[in-house]
Amino acid sequence: MSLVGFSAVATITLLLCVLTGPDRDDLDEFYTGYSSLSPMRNGLAIAGDYISAAAVLGTSGVIALFGYDGVVLALSTALSLMLLMFLLAEPLRNAGRFTMGDALTRRMTGARSVRITASVVTLASLLPLMLVQLAGTGQLMGFILGFSGESMQTGCIVGVGALMIGYAAIGGMKGTALIQILKIVLLLGSGLVVAALVLHRFDWNPGALFDAAAAGSGTGDAFLASGLQFTGSASPGIDMISSHLTVVLGGACLPHITMRMYTADSARQVRRSMSWAVSGVALFVLVITVVGFGATALLGRAVVAGADPRGNTAYLLGTRAVFGAEVSTAETVLFTTVTTAIFLTVLASVAGMILACANSLAHDVFAARGREMTPRREMLLARLSAAAVGVPAILLATLVQHHSLHPLITLSFCLGASAIAPALVYSLFWRRYTRTGLLATLIGGTVSVLVLMPGTNLVSGSPVAAFPDAGFNWFPLTTTGLVSIPFGFLCGWLGTVASGRARAEEQRRQYEAVEGRILAGAIRRRP
């Protein structure tokens, strides 16, 4: 039944992309879908982009294995989207048009170098997340369908990757948005039913569920207290702060999330869209908390860790365990719906990331070369860019599928927090911010993450590291955020200061000319 569900979803979603795909020369429809989505649908699409397969499987696994620390991680993801809602959503919508490069260069002239750098950072931040979800596809399909052959898993990666390229190239923004909406409705709908069944098993008493999970964890009260996830760290408290700071600042600043801000037709619509998105993510946090604790309470932490040391199968194990020994037809249909929702989550999430990368390559690199490019040619370049991004991602995913993928997730969030977040904050709110400062922020934040990340215990020096037998973990923290985030902001400030007072004053005048538009959406009328 799961295989039938997967086939049906792939067919229906591909048909949706074909039916809603843009014309060959309509850039606004490809990049933004004409801003035609209602606030509710746009908000559900934002929530769908934000809730990736890594969030569903990875965060529920952390909850099942580490209890309280996993709940704080889930809440940090919701807080990140709220930060985007209150601080950056409206200025991003007002400043940008199609890509992050548009938003960053709104108040600058002759900024092709900024566009190219922004495109490189976009690729660097999203490619690791694509690899995680593509590489996990083979293992996920094997777990659900019951096969373990490496050739079958590789075939699943190639097949699913080809579908994702098709979604991005054919459907554009509107097509991928419809898939995200279908995904979030299916994921939350099935998840709420499973969460209700888990609570029903414990007489609708959350306290009883938490106590049973603590007993099944083998760690007692430590399961419901802070710090269990970082017990092996040299500085558990500091490590926890660094990890959650990275998630809060980096999660919602990734380019495939910020591109959804440009699809809103007005500032009022972007506010209402973000309200729907935050509500959907908050509901998702509640669902995975209940299901994650339910997996540990019903099966025990040892069983969850035995199936996957990172707990990535905890959501499916918890769903299966709540049915008991005798599984009815209705429960079989529900489990099939859950697995189909996760399969669709993989498809939709990576399709959105491929689209963000393709848009950036086509619009920021090729179309901004100085020569006028026809809309039809730029559209063709965007679709070819989807293949140019997707094909290498598929090949790399087949190579890393048997390694620990957690460092790649952390790498994406660290780049979002250390390079993209400082660049957006400075560009949208600092009057004197110069092009040199912007380049310094993007390059300095990215380089600091790439230098520090190989030294963490996620890459080597621990049993669950990508290279467990190696020992070059010289950096004492799990994530780089506590060092690389301040360094990204510092690079921007130093670059602006080094530009000189005259250049800073020039940028201040250019910013003030568009300040009303960026901060309030006002359009200056000519006399």
HUKAMO-V528090 format. One record per residue. D_CENTER is the distance of its C-alpha to the mean C-alpha in Angstrom with 2 decimals. Layout:
d_center = {D_CENTER	D_CENTER}
This chain:
d_center = {28.97	25.39	26.20	27.73	24.72	22.39	24.95	25.36	21.68	21.41	24.63	23.94	20.54	22.03	25.00	22.97	21.47	25.04	26.51	24.13	23.72	25.03	28.39	28.79	29.50	27.43	24.70	23.88	23.33	21.08	18.92	18.97	20.79	23.64	21.78	23.50	21.12	22.44	20.61	20.06	18.67	16.48	15.23	14.57	12.71	10.45	10.04	9.55	6.71	5.11	6.60	5.69	8.86	8.07	7.88	10.99	12.89	12.08	12.34	15.31	16.80	16.80	18.46	20.95	21.87	21.87	22.35	22.22	19.79	17.22	17.90	17.46	14.01	13.08	14.87	13.15	9.77	12.08	13.91	11.12	10.86	14.65	14.97	13.34	15.70	18.77	18.54	16.71	16.19	19.86	20.62	17.69	19.01	22.51	22.04	19.83	20.83	18.59	16.33	15.42	18.71	20.62	19.54	20.36	23.69	24.87	27.48	28.40	30.74	30.88	27.32	26.65	25.88	23.12	21.61	21.85	20.37	17.41	16.92	17.25	14.68	12.20	13.08	13.15	9.67	8.03	10.88	10.40	7.11	9.28	12.15	10.94	10.44	13.51	15.56	14.94	16.14	19.68	19.93	18.57	21.03	23.72	23.33	23.51	26.19	28.14	28.35	27.78	29.00	27.04	28.07	26.79	23.33	23.27	24.49	21.67	19.10	21.16	21.70	18.19	17.09	20.00	19.01	15.56	17.45	19.90	17.54	16.20	19.73	21.72	19.87	18.27	16.44	18.64	18.53	14.77	14.87	17.57	15.73	12.79	15.68	17.48	14.63	14.04	17.85	18.51	15.98	17.19	20.74	21.18	19.45	21.85	24.76	23.93	23.48	26.83	28.47	27.40	28.86	31.90	32.58	32.98	35.05	32.29	32.55	29.28	31.48	32.93	29.52	28.50	31.92	31.78	28.38	29.85	32.88	30.98	28.85	31.99	31.14	32.78	32.02	29.66	27.07	27.12	27.26	25.02	24.71	24.92	21.68	23.05	26.70	26.93	25.78	28.50	27.35	25.44	25.29	24.11	21.54	20.09	20.09	18.39	15.52	14.94	15.55	12.82	10.22	11.95	12.24	9.19	6.23	7.45	9.01	6.65	8.82	7.30	7.19	10.51	12.11	12.46	14.74	17.22	17.82	19.64	23.39	24.32	23.40	24.52	22.27	19.11	20.26	20.91	17.66	15.73	18.23	17.42	13.64	14.36	16.99	14.88	12.33	15.52	17.10	14.35	14.82	18.51	18.32	16.57	18.87	21.90	21.06	20.10	23.36	25.15	24.39	25.92	28.75	29.77	29.31	29.24	26.91	28.84	28.20	24.42	24.38	26.88	24.74	21.80	22.08	18.41	18.87	16.35	19.07	19.85	18.46	20.68	23.51	23.60	23.74	26.52	28.39	28.78	30.91	33.59	36.01	37.05	34.34	35.36	34.53	32.43	30.40	30.00	28.69	26.22	24.94	24.68	22.67	20.22	19.87	19.65	16.85	14.80	15.94	14.95	11.42	11.24	13.06	11.26	7.62	9.17	11.66	9.49	8.27	11.97	13.18	11.60	13.16	16.30	16.79	16.66	19.08	21.40	21.59	21.31	23.07	25.47	26.32	26.86	29.54	32.26	33.82	33.45	31.38	31.98	29.23	29.92	29.52	26.23	24.97	26.24	24.56	21.15	21.72	23.07	20.14	17.85	20.20	20.49	16.80	16.54	19.82	19.33	15.92	17.90	20.72	18.80	17.07	20.62	21.72	19.24	19.05	21.64	20.28	18.15	14.52	13.50	14.37	11.85	8.88	10.91	11.68	8.34	8.17	11.90	11.92	9.85	12.33	15.35	15.55	13.54	14.12	17.84	18.35	17.18	19.23	22.23	22.20	22.07	24.48	26.70	29.72	30.96	27.77	28.84	27.48	28.39	26.48	23.33	23.68	24.44	21.30	18.98	21.13	22.10	18.70	17.43	20.72	20.86	17.62	18.88	22.27	21.40	18.71	21.34	23.51	21.36	22.32	19.10	20.61	24.23	26.75	25.49	25.88	22.17	21.41	20.64	24.31	26.13	29.55	28.95	29.52	28.23	26.10	27.76	24.99	25.54	22.02	19.04	16.64	17.88	16.75	20.22	21.80	19.41	18.27	21.97	22.79	20.42	22.12	25.47	25.16	24.63	27.66	29.80	29.07	30.10	33.18	34.14	34.09	37.19	38.33	39.27	35.86	34.22	36.73	36.06	32.33	33.28	35.45	32.85	30.29	32.95	33.68	30.22	29.50	30.51	28.26	25.14	25.69	27.50	27.13	30.87	32.57	35.67	38.64	41.28	44.84}
